[in-house]
Amino acid sequence: MPSGLLDALVGEVGRRAEAAGWDQAVVLDDRGVLLGWLSQDALRSDPAADVAAVMLEGSVTFRPNGGIAETASWMDGRNVSSILVTSSDGTFLGVVRRQDLGVAGPTGARAEA
């Protein structure tokens, strides 16, 4: 998932996200700690604004040692298709998409892209 620092411009991060095929991005500090995320609407806002002005804080994150079945169940229960993964110190590690988990969804069928 594309990222930007707090002082990055929305337009700059939005262009990187679009080029990479994403409609969201994360905001990190200079050590890679997750500070927030940018929704599709945020990336379409004023391109000259700092991402700090439009980012959403308080994102739910998961640790890489969480159980696959429990994570899939949590995602299914909240109807979310992806989650942010961080280390215990908040360092951003990546994104897990529901279809990547390889376990049956609530209808019994494996989630697919």
C-alpha positions in Angstrom: 0.0 0.0 0.0 1.4 3.4 -0.9 2.4 5.7 2.0 3.3 9.3 2.7 4.8 11.2 5.6 2.8 13.8 7.5 4.1 16.7 5.5 3.5 15.0 2.1 1.0 16.6 -0.2 -2.3 14.8 -0.8 -1.8 15.1 -4.6 1.6 13.5 -4.4 0.4 10.5 -2.4 -2.7 10.3 -4.5 -0.7 10.0 -7.7 1.5 7.3 -6.2 -1.6 5.4 -5.0 -3.3 5.6 -8.3 -0.2 4.5 -10.2 0.1 1.5 -7.8 -3.6 0.6 -8.3 -4.7 1.6 -4.8 -7.5 3.9 -3.7 -6.1 4.3 -0.2 -2.8 5.0 1.4 -1.2 5.1 4.9 0.6 7.9 6.7 3.8 7.0 8.4 6.4 8.8 10.4 10.1 8.9 9.4 10.6 5.6 11.3 7.8 3.8 9.5 5.3 3.9 12.4 1.7 4.0 11.2 0.1 7.4 12.1 -3.2 7.1 10.1 -4.6 6.3 6.7 -6.0 8.1 3.7 -9.4 7.1 2.4 -10.4 7.3 -1.2 -12.2 10.6 -0.4 -9.1 12.0 1.4 -7.0 11.2 -1.7 -9.4 13.1 -3.9 -9.4 16.2 -1.6 -7.3 19.3 -2.1 -4.1 18.1 -3.8 -2.1 21.0 -2.2 -3.1 20.0 1.4 -0.8 18.2 3.7 -1.9 14.6 4.4 -1.9 15.4 8.1 -4.9 17.6 7.5 -7.1 14.9 5.9 -5.8 11.6 7.3 -7.9 9.4 9.6 -6.4 8.5 12.9 -7.0 5.5 15.2 -7.0 2.8 12.6 -7.5 -0.8 13.9 -4.4 -2.8 13.3 -3.4 -6.4 13.6 -0.2 -8.1 14.5 1.4 -10.7 12.2 1.2 -13.4 14.8 -2.7 -13.3 14.9 -4.5 -16.5 14.0 -5.7 -16.7 10.4 -9.1 -18.1 11.2 -9.7 -15.5 13.9 -8.6 -12.7 11.7 -10.9 -13.9 8.8 -13.8 -14.2 11.3 -13.2 -10.6 12.6 -13.1 -9.3 9.0 -16.2 -11.2 8.0 -18.1 -9.9 11.1 -17.3 -6.3 10.2 -17.6 -6.7 6.4 -14.1 -5.4 5.7 -11.9 -6.6 2.9 -8.5 -5.6 4.2 -6.7 -4.8 7.4 -3.5 -3.0 8.3 -0.7 -5.0 10.0 1.8 -3.4 12.3 4.5 -4.6 14.7 4.0 -4.2 18.5 5.8 -0.8 18.3 3.4 0.4 15.5 5.8 -0.1 12.6 3.7 -0.6 9.5 4.3 -4.0 8.0 1.6 -4.2 5.3 -1.9 -5.0 4.4 -3.7 -8.3 4.4 -6.7 -8.7 2.1 -9.5 -11.1 3.0 -9.0 -13.2 -0.1 -5.3 -13.7 0.9 -6.3 -15.6 4.1 -7.4 -18.7 2.2 -10.2 -19.7 4.6 -13.9 -20.1 4.0 -16.0 -17.0 4.4 -19.4 -16.8 6.1 -21.2 -18.5 3.2 -18.7 -21.4 3.2 -17.0 -20.4 0.0 -13.4 -19.2 -0.1 -13.1 -15.5 -0.6 -11.7 -14.6 -4.0 -10.7 -11.4 -5.7 
